[in-house]
Amino acid sequence: MAGILAMILAGGEGSRLFPLTQTRTKPAVPFGGNYRLVDFALNNFVNADLMKIYVLTQFKSQSLNIHLRKAWRLSGIGKANRFIEAIPAQQRVNKNWYSGTADAIYQNARFIEKNDAEHVCVFGSDHIYKMDVQQMVEHHKQKGGVLTVSAIRVEKSQAYHFGIIEVDDEGRMIGFAEKPAVEDAKTIPGDPDHVLASMGNYIFESKVLLKELYEDAANSTSQHDFGNDIIPKLYPTGNVFVYRLSDNFIPGEPAMAYWRDVGTLDSYWEAHMDMLKPHAPFSLYNKDWPLHTYHPPLPPATFRDPEGSETAIAQSLIGAGSYINGATIDNSILGFRSHVCQDVIIKDSIFLGNAKIGSGSRLTKVILDKDVEIAPNTIIGENLEEDRKNFIVSDQGVIAIAKGSRIGF
């Protein structure tokens, strides 16, 4: 047996990100003007030169499949041991779709057996972070355990979102609770305000993983989930270790590791705003850690000053193919082919691409999905009570507009 095999879970429905997931799976949701959520997990493997990757898809996967084919296709003679391949849910084992994270891997266990890998990385695909996975692999090998779980420090108030871990002085997992109530969450010793949370990224010894998957599949009372079933069964053996993201080093990156779960409209919006800060905690510009994706053949963004108006752009990212004609754009991210007309004011907003904003409109704290057209003199984001009658508005006042919408016509 030899090598490392990666299996990336990319079948998430992402219901809390609706309407951005109305027509696509969560890992296919655009992010940061140029990217898709799945790109960040894939870059963590590719930049670490771990190039045997299966991407497991399920819900509304067409958009994701197209992106993977355009952005991540590896080709050429002699590349049989280097691949990025999408594997759709195909009901290979039974007549059920994936019923949990462990079941998704179980239904594709034959790919683990086929590749004869010594270790298997099982990673999620819908978080924003950078990790040199090779360093986690080396830590896993050094400890000699059967499973290594990556972890981050988060505020105790957020414990109910995560699997919460306890470790001993050697980094061995000695306790685990999946999404406990906040009052029940075990805090980090000496730090009563924070907990150690699982990132949902695992490295298994492949023989152990296969054994556990087959046993779990035969258990009719199991939820077939790593956090609920596999980890609680394994850690009491003393062979499960924890790898902290804060121990991962990437040249050119801040010492404080950045990790964001973008599972809600508010967290998705906040992660974009993080990228616009003067000293952004997550950089798109690190030449030592390039962020690969698909770039359509488009001209550079164009900025015009028509008679009587002046284009003013501050603290923003503007995608290729965009045309800004006498508009004011502040603290916003506009994806590919954003067309903004004269005297428009855009603040704290995110365009996923191919938007057209009519003259005189004002948009504040708005997420526009692709192919949205806004009529001239439309105002969104200044009266949330009125906006709630027409759009989805989050708890923190983020307004989301569905793909293909035509507003104000």
C-alpha positions in Angstrom: 0.0 0.0 0.0 1.2 3.5 -0.7 0.2 7.1 -0.9 -2.5 9.4 0.2 -6.1 9.4 -1.2 -8.4 12.4 -0.7 -12.2 12.1 -0.7 -13.9 15.5 -0.5 -17.5 15.6 0.5 -19.2 18.0 -1.8 -22.8 17.0 -1.8 -24.2 19.4 0.8 -27.6 20.8 0.2 -26.9 24.1 2.0 -30.5 25.0 2.8 -29.4 27.8 5.2 -27.7 29.6 2.2 -31.0 29.7 0.3 -31.6 31.3 -2.3 -27.9 30.9 -3.3 -28.4 27.1 -3.2 -31.7 27.2 -5.1 -30.1 25.9 -8.3 -26.8 24.6 -7.1 -25.2 22.5 -4.3 -23.5 24.5 -1.5 -19.8 23.7 -2.6 -20.7 25.2 -6.0 -21.8 28.6 -4.5 -19.5 31.4 -5.9 -17.3 33.2 -3.5 -14.9 36.1 -3.5 -15.6 37.3 -7.0 -13.7 34.6 -8.8 -14.1 31.3 -6.9 -16.4 28.5 -5.8 -16.5 27.3 -2.2 -15.1 23.9 -3.3 -11.9 25.6 -4.7 -10.5 26.3 -1.2 -10.5 22.6 -0.2 -9.1 21.6 -3.5 -6.3 24.2 -3.3 -5.3 22.9 0.1 -4.6 19.5 -1.5 -3.1 20.7 -4.8 -0.8 23.2 -3.2 0.4 20.4 -0.9 1.0 18.2 -3.9 -1.6 15.6 -2.9 -3.1 14.9 -6.2 -5.3 11.8 -5.9 -8.7 13.3 -5.2 -12.2 12.2 -5.5 -15.0 14.8 -5.1 -18.2 13.2 -3.9 -21.3 15.0 -5.2 -25.0 14.6 -4.7 -27.5 17.5 -4.6 -28.0 19.8 -7.6 -24.5 18.9 -8.8 -24.5 20.1 -12.5 -23.0 23.5 -11.8 -20.3 21.9 -9.6 -19.5 19.3 -12.2 -19.1 21.9 -14.9 -16.8 23.9 -12.7 -14.7 20.9 -11.8 -14.4 20.0 -15.5 -13.3 23.5 -16.5 -11.1 24.4 -13.5 -9.6 21.2 -12.2 -9.3 18.7 -15.0 -5.9 17.0 -15.0 -4.9 15.5 -18.3 -1.8 14.1 -20.1 0.0 10.9 -20.6 1.6 9.4 -17.4 -0.8 11.1 -15.1 -2.7 8.1 -13.9 -1.6 8.6 -10.3 -2.7 12.2 -10.3 -6.4 13.0 -10.7 -9.3 15.1 -9.5 -12.4 13.2 -10.3 -16.1 13.9 -9.5 -18.0 10.9 -8.3 -21.8 11.4 -8.3 -24.1 9.6 -5.9 -25.1 6.5 -7.9 -26.9 4.2 -5.3 -24.1 1.7 -5.9 -24.6 -0.2 -2.7 -28.3 0.2 -2.1 -31.3 2.2 -3.3 -30.6 5.1 -0.9 -28.9 8.4 -1.4 -26.2 9.4 1.1 -27.7 9.3 4.6 -24.7 10.8 6.4 -21.0 11.7 5.9 -19.8 8.2 6.8 -22.4 6.6 4.4 -21.1 8.8 1.6 -17.7 7.3 2.0 -19.1 3.8 2.6 -21.0 3.9 -0.7 -17.7 4.7 -2.4 -15.5 2.4 -0.5 -14.5 0.6 -3.6 -12.5 3.6 -4.7 -10.4 3.4 -1.5 -9.9 -0.3 -2.1 -9.1 0.3 -5.8 -6.4 2.9 -5.1 -4.8 0.8 -2.4 -3.9 3.9 -0.4 -2.3 3.7 3.1 -4.1 6.7 4.4 -7.4 8.4 3.4 -8.2 12.1 3.9 -11.9 12.8 4.3 -12.4 16.6 4.0 -15.4 18.9 3.7 -15.7 21.4 0.9 -17.6 24.5 2.1 -15.2 26.4 4.4 -12.9 29.3 3.7 -9.4 28.5 5.0 -5.9 27.6 3.9 -4.1 24.4 5.1 -1.0 22.6 3.9 -2.6 19.2 4.2 0.8 17.6 3.9 1.7 18.9 7.3 -1.4 17.3 8.8 -0.4 14.0 7.1 3.1 14.1 8.6 1.6 14.8 12.0 -0.8 11.9 11.6 2.1 9.6 10.6 4.3 10.8 13.5 1.6 10.1 16.1 0.9 6.7 14.6 -2.8 6.8 15.4 -5.7 5.4 13.3 -7.4 8.8 12.9 -6.4 12.4 13.1 -9.0 15.2 13.4 -8.2 18.8 12.5 -9.4 21.3 15.0 -9.8 25.1 15.7 -10.4 27.2 18.7 -13.8 28.9 18.7 -15.9 30.8 21.1 -17.9 28.7 23.5 -21.1 30.4 22.5 -20.7 28.7 19.1 -20.1 25.2 20.4 -23.5 23.9 19.3 -22.4 24.2 15.7 -19.5 21.8 16.1 -18.1 18.6 17.4 -16.3 19.6 20.6 -13.0 17.9 21.5 -11.1 17.3 24.6 -7.4 16.4 24.4 -4.6 15.3 26.7 -1.1 16.8 26.8 0.0 14.6 24.0 -2.7 15.7 21.6 -4.7 12.5 22.0 -8.5 12.8 21.9 -10.0 11.9 25.3 -13.5 13.4 24.8 -15.9 14.3 22.0 -19.4 15.6 21.9 -21.2 16.3 18.6 -22.9 19.7 18.7 -23.5 19.9 22.5 -25.6 22.5 24.2 -23.5 25.6 25.0 -23.7 25.0 28.8 -22.5 21.4 28.3 -19.5 22.1 26.1 -16.1 21.3 27.6 -13.9 24.4 27.3 -10.1 24.5 26.7 -8.2 24.1 30.0 -7.3 27.6 31.3 -9.5 29.2 28.7 -13.2 29.2 29.9 -14.4 31.2 26.9 -13.3 28.9 24.1 -13.7 25.3 23.0 -11.7 23.1 20.7 -13.9 22.4 17.7 -13.6 19.8 14.9 -13.2 21.2 11.4 -14.8 18.1 9.9 -11.5 17.1 8.3 -10.1 13.6 9.0 -7.1 11.5 8.1 -7.7 7.8 8.6 -5.5 4.7 8.3 -7.4 3.2 5.4 -7.7 -0.3 6.8 -9.3 1.1 10.0 -11.6 3.4 8.0 -12.9 0.5 5.8 -13.5 -1.7 8.8 -15.4 1.0 10.6 -17.5 1.9 7.5 -18.6 -1.7 7.0 -19.5 -2.1 10.6 -21.4 1.2 10.7 -23.3 0.3 7.5 -24.6 -2.9 9.2 -25.8 -1.0 12.3 -29.4 -0.1 11.8 -29.4 2.4 14.7 -26.5 4.4 13.4 -26.9 7.9 11.8 -23.9 6.9 9.5 -22.1 10.1 10.4 -18.5 10.6 11.3 -19.3 13.1 14.1 -22.2 11.1 15.6 -21.0 7.6 15.1 -17.4 6.9 13.9 -15.4 9.3 16.1 -17.3 8.5 19.4 -16.6 4.8 18.7 -12.9 5.2 17.9 -11.5 7.8 20.3 -11.9 5.7 23.5 -9.3 3.3 22.1 -6.7 5.9 22.6 -5.6 6.0 18.9 -7.3 9.2 17.8 -5.2 12.4 17.7 -5.9 16.0 17.1 -4.2 18.4 14.7 -4.7 22.1 15.3 -5.0 24.5 12.4 -2.9 27.0 14.3 0.1 24.7 14.0 -0.1 24.7 10.2 2.4 27.1 8.6 2.0 28.6 5.1 4.6 31.1 3.9 3.3 34.6 3.5 0.2 34.0 5.7 -0.7 35.7 9.0 0.3 33.8 12.1 -3.3 33.6 13.2 -5.0 31.0 11.0 -8.2 32.0 9.3 -11.1 29.6 9.1 -14.7 30.4 8.3 -17.9 28.3 8.1 -20.1 30.1 5.5 -23.2 28.0 6.1 -25.6 31.0 6.5 -26.2 34.2 4.6 -24.8 36.2 7.5 -21.6 34.2 7.8 -21.2 34.2 4.0 -21.5 38.0 3.9 -19.2 38.4 6.9 -16.5 36.3 5.2 -16.6 38.5 2.2 -16.3 41.6 4.4 -13.2 40.0 6.0 -11.5 39.9 2.6 -12.0 43.7 2.2 -10.4 44.7 5.5 -7.2 46.8 5.2 -5.2 44.0 6.7 -7.4 41.1 5.5 -7.0 37.9 7.6 -7.4 35.9 4.4 -5.3 36.9 1.4 -6.0 36.3 -2.2 -2.6 37.6 -3.2 -0.1 35.1 -1.7 2.1 34.0 -4.5 3.4 31.1 -2.4 -0.2 29.7 -2.1 -2.0 30.4 -5.4 -5.7 30.0 -5.5 -6.6 28.1 -8.6 -10.0 28.3 -10.2 -11.7 28.7 -13.6 -11.3 32.1 -15.2 -13.6 32.7 -18.2 -12.1 34.5 -21.2 -13.0 38.0 -20.4 -11.5 41.5 -20.8 -10.2 43.5 -17.8 -12.8 45.4 -15.8 -13.6 48.8 -17.4 -14.3 52.1 -15.5 -15.8 55.1 -17.3 -16.7 58.6 -16.2 -19.7 59.7 -18.3 -20.5 63.4 -18.6 -21.8 64.6 -15.2 -20.8 61.6 -13.2 -17.6 60.1 -11.8 -16.7 56.5 -11.0 -15.5 56.2 -7.4 -14.4 52.8 -6.1 -13.0 52.2 -2.6 -12.1 49.0 -0.6 -13.7 46.7 -3.3 -12.9 43.8 -5.6 -14.2 44.0 -9.2 -14.3 41.0 -11.4 -13.1 40.7 -15.0 -15.5 41.7 -17.7 -17.2 44.2 -15.5 -18.3 47.7 -16.8 -18.6 50.5 -14.2 -20.0 53.6 -15.8 -20.1 56.6 -13.4 -21.0 54.7 -10.2 -19.9 54.7 -6.6 -18.9 51.4 -5.2 -17.8 51.1 -1.5 -16.7 48.0 0.4 -18.1 45.5 -2.1 -17.2 42.5 -4.2 -18.5 42.3 -7.8 -18.1 39.1 -9.7 -17.5 38.5 -13.4 -19.5 40.7 -15.8 -21.0 43.1 -13.4 -22.5 46.0 -15.3 -23.2 49.1 -13.2 -24.8 52.2 -14.7 -24.6 55.9 -14.0 -25.2 57.4 -10.6 -25.6 54.0 -8.9 -24.4 53.7 -5.3 -23.4 50.2 -4.0 -22.3 49.6 -0.4 -21.3 46.5 1.6 -22.6 44.2 -1.2 -21.7 41.1 -3.0 -22.5 40.3 -6.7 -22.0 36.7 -7.8 -21.7 37.8 -11.4 -23.4 38.8 -14.6 -25.5 41.5 -12.9 -26.9 44.7 -14.4 -27.8 47.6 -12.2 -29.9 50.4 -13.7 -28.9 54.0 -13.3 -29.8 55.9 -10.1 -30.2 52.7 -8.0 -28.9 52.3 -4.5 -28.0 48.9 -3.0 -26.8 48.4 0.6 -25.8 45.1 2.2 -27.2 43.0 -0.7 -26.1 39.7 -2.1 -27.1 39.3 -5.8 -26.9 35.9 -7.3 -26.0 35.5 -10.9 -28.0 36.9 -13.8 -29.9 39.5 -11.8 -31.1 42.7 -13.4 -32.1 45.8 -11.3 -34.3 48.5 -12.9 -33.2 52.1 -12.8 -33.8 54.1 -9.5 -34.4 50.9 -7.4 -33.5 51.2 -3.7 -32.7 48.0 -1.7 -31.3 47.9 1.8 -32.5 51.2 3.2 -35.9 50.0 4.5 -35.7 46.4 5.7 -39.4 46.2 6.5 -40.2 47.0 2.9 -37.4 44.7 1.7 -38.8 41.7 3.6 -42.0 41.9 1.5 -40.0 41.1 -1.6 -36.7 39.4 -0.6 -35.1 37.1 1.8 -33.6 39.2 4.7 -31.3 37.5 7.2 -31.2 38.1 11.0 -28.4 40.6 10.5 -30.1 42.5 7.7 -28.4 40.9 4.7 -30.7 40.9 1.7 -30.4 38.0 -0.7 -31.8 38.1 -4.3 -32.2 34.8 -6.2 -30.5 33.9 -9.5 -32.2 35.3 -12.6 -34.4 37.8 -10.8 -35.6 41.0 -12.5 -36.3 43.6 -9.9 -38.4 46.8 -10.4 -39.5 46.1 -13.9 
